[in-house]
Amino acid sequence: MPKTTKSGKAKQDELPSTLQKSDAKAQRTFAKTHDAAAEEYGEGERAHRVAYNALKHSYEKVGDHWEPKDQRGPSDERAESGGPNPSGESHEGVDANASKKHLLDVARRLDISGRSTMTKDELVSAIEKANRRASARNR
């Protein structure tokens, strides 16, 4: 089912809940990429994966919404490998390639306790967990 209107705007009721709380550009990026992928591959999981991968190049998930990244590019090992059979771990929208300082800032905004003593990998995992909780709570 198309995620955009004839004028190119994202259909709010067709978007995932985390995108409904995000800015219009994030919604358009996801919706237009999804529609193009659905046309190419058919409606389903593959179209959703393609749309989320496009979104993750410009946005990162913070709590229950998506925010623009400081620098465009792949967000994790899986996005870097790309292709039909990507390898590596996905970090559910967390920009694992960001600096530790940025991850600490995100963790502070999400009120993650013990963040100052965490390694970069631990921060990524804690942010993933906090994002899942925030998304579930706000559905």
DOVEX-856829 format. One record per residue (C-alpha): residue number from 0; x, y, z. Coordinates in pm, 1 decimal, padded with zeros to 6 digits. Last residue first. Layout:
REC   num         xx         yy         zz
REC   NUM          X          Y          Z
...
END
This chain:
REC   num         xx         yy         zz
REC   138    00237.8    00310.6    02111.1
REC   137    00420.6    00542.1    02350.7
REC   136    00539.2    00289.9    02610.7
REC   135    00658.5    00044.1    02348.6
REC   134    00859.1    00312.5    02167.1
REC   133    01014.1    00441.5    02488.7
REC   132    01109.5    00090.4    02604.3
REC   131    01261.2   -00001.4    02265.4
REC   130    01457.4    00325.8    02257.6
REC   129    01590.9    00266.7    02611.0
REC   128    01712.6   -00081.0    02508.9
REC   127    01883.0    00047.9    02194.3
REC   126    02037.9    00331.4    02399.6
REC   125    02176.2    00079.7    02651.7
REC   124    02322.1   -00135.0    02373.2
REC   123    02489.0    00163.6    02202.3
REC   122    02623.5    00285.1    02538.1
REC   121    02766.1   -00059.1    02616.1
REC   120    02943.6   -00061.1    02279.8
REC   119    03094.6    00284.3    02347.8
REC   118    03212.3    00178.2    02691.9
REC   117    03004.8    00268.6    02995.4
REC   116    03131.7    00453.1    03306.5
REC   115    02954.2    00783.6    03233.5
REC   114    02632.6    00608.1    03131.5
REC   113    02561.0    00460.1    03475.3
REC   112    02194.3    00560.8    03453.7
REC   111    02030.1    00617.7    03116.4
REC   110    01822.4    00938.2    03128.5
REC   109    01727.0    00929.8    02757.3
REC   108    01875.4    01278.2    02711.4
REC   107    02188.5    01164.8    02899.1
REC   106    02216.8    00854.6    02678.1
REC   105    02192.0    01075.5    02366.5
REC   104    02468.5    01301.3    02501.2
REC   103    02683.2    00999.7    02592.8
REC   102    02635.4    00865.5    02239.0
REC   101    02750.7    01198.7    02095.3
REC   100    03062.7    01199.6    02315.3
REC    99    03132.0    00836.6    02221.1
REC    98    03144.1    00946.8    01859.5
REC    97    02886.0    00821.3    01612.1
REC    96    02937.1    00495.5    01419.4
REC    95    02681.2    00312.2    01634.8
REC    94    02411.2    00554.3    01519.0
REC    93    02116.7    00387.8    01694.7
REC    92    01847.9    00295.1    01441.1
REC    91    01796.5   -00062.6    01558.6
REC    90    02165.6   -00144.2    01606.9
REC    89    02200.3   -00389.3    01321.1
REC    88    02490.3   -00630.1    01350.8
REC    87    02714.1   -00743.4    01070.9
REC    86    02649.7   -00886.5    00727.2
REC    85    02432.0   -00763.9    00446.0
REC    84    02304.2   -01023.3    00200.7
REC    83    02148.0   -00828.0   -00088.1
REC    82    02397.8   -00544.7   -00070.2
REC    81    02484.0   -00321.7    00223.5
REC    80    02807.5   -00383.1    00421.2
REC    79    02798.3   -00037.9    00582.6
REC    78    02431.8   -00070.2    00682.7
REC    77    02507.3   -00395.3    00865.8
REC    76    02810.2   -00253.7    01043.0
REC    75    02613.6    00044.1    01183.4
REC    74    02470.8    00388.9    01111.8
REC    73    02570.1    00426.5    00748.6
REC    72    02624.9    00784.8    00637.7
REC    71    02508.1    01141.6    00683.0
REC    70    02670.8    01352.8    00956.1
REC    69    02504.4    01534.3    01243.6
REC    68    02215.8    01288.2    01233.2
REC    67    01857.6    01410.0    01199.5
REC    66    01619.8    01281.8    01470.3
REC    65    01384.1    00980.8    01464.1
REC    64    01119.1    00918.7    01731.9
REC    63    01031.1    00704.9    02037.0
REC    62    01359.8    00734.1    02225.9
REC    61    01625.9    00861.3    01988.8
REC    60    01638.2    00677.8    01656.5
REC    59    01897.6    00811.9    01416.3
REC    58    01844.2    00992.3    01087.7
REC    57    02025.8    01056.0    00758.7
REC    56    02164.0    00715.0    00659.9
REC    55    01915.9    00539.1    00891.2
REC    54    01619.7    00654.0    00678.5
REC    53    01754.7    00483.5    00367.5
REC    52    01803.4    00160.1    00564.1
REC    51    01452.2    00192.2    00707.6
REC    50    01301.8    00222.6    00358.7
REC    49    01501.3   -00073.6    00222.5
REC    48    01401.5   -00290.0    00518.7
REC    47    01034.0   -00195.1    00479.4
REC    46    01036.9   -00281.7    00107.1
REC    45    01202.8   -00616.0    00186.1
REC    44    00946.5   -00700.2    00454.5
REC    43    00643.7   -00662.2    00232.8
REC    42    00498.1   -00498.7   -00076.2
REC    41    00665.7   -00592.6   -00402.4
REC    40    01033.9   -00575.8   -00497.4
REC    39    01056.6   -00280.4   -00738.3
REC    38    00723.4   -00106.7   -00677.3
REC    37    00747.5   -00179.1   -00305.5
REC    36    01102.3   -00038.3   -00308.3
REC    35    00986.9    00285.9   -00472.4
REC    34    00696.1    00318.7   -00228.1
REC    33    00919.5    00246.4    00071.5
REC    32    01178.1    00501.4   -00041.7
REC    31    00908.0    00765.2   -00082.1
REC    30    00753.4    00690.4    00257.6
REC    29    01077.7    00666.6    00457.7
REC    28    01231.2    00983.1    00317.7
REC    27    00897.7    01166.8    00334.5
REC    26    00850.7    01079.8    00704.6
REC    25    01208.3    01179.1    00789.1
REC    24    01157.5    01506.8    00602.2
REC    23    00828.4    01575.9    00784.1
REC    22    00982.7    01551.1    01131.8
REC    21    00934.0    01254.1    01361.9
REC    20    00643.7    01150.6    01589.6
REC    19    00460.3    00967.8    01309.0
REC    18    00793.8    00806.3    01229.9
REC    17    00808.4    00619.7    01559.8
REC    16    00447.9    00504.6    01514.4
REC    15    00518.5    00336.2    01178.9
REC    14    00368.2    00528.4    00885.8
REC    13    00048.4    00441.3    00697.4
REC    12   -00185.4    00657.8    00909.5
REC    11    00034.4    00962.5    00853.7
REC    10    00034.1    00936.6    00473.6
REC     9    00364.2    01095.4    00367.0
REC     8    00335.4    01386.0    00126.0
REC     7    00423.4    01337.0   -00240.9
REC     6    00127.9    01525.0   -00396.9
REC     5   -00033.3    01196.2   -00502.1
REC     4   -00019.9    01083.9   -00139.1
REC     3    00266.2    00876.8   -00000.6
REC     2    00286.8    00546.2    00188.5
REC     1    00149.8    00339.8   -00095.9
REC     0    00000.0    00000.0    00000.0
END
